[in-house]
Amino acid sequence: MDRTTLTRNLKPLEKAGFITIAKLPDRRTKGYVLTEKGRQTIEKGVPLWKRAQQQIVGQMGEERYNRLLTELNVVRSFSNTPKVVPIK
């Protein structure tokens, strides 16, 4: 991901108070850290995400779900997006 895209994607997280800019020794670089609000939000969100994933796997069946992930990764390979992995 290029710097402009990354900055644009981080701006709403910063505005919502989930991350903050970290002061780094090298002024040419910029770092971000997760705030307490961000940490709490992740702690609340991960179990909800896992439950949603379990519901999908339960409805599709594990074999079919894994085939779907495999196919999504084939499609992903055509672009520069991250690999699709299940959250366990």
Buried (B, 14 or more C-beta within 10 A) or exposed (E): EEEEEEEEEBEEBBEEEBBBEEEEEEEEEBEBEBBEEBEEBEEEEEEEEEEEBEEEBEEEEEEEBEEBBEEBBEEBEEEEEEEEEEEE
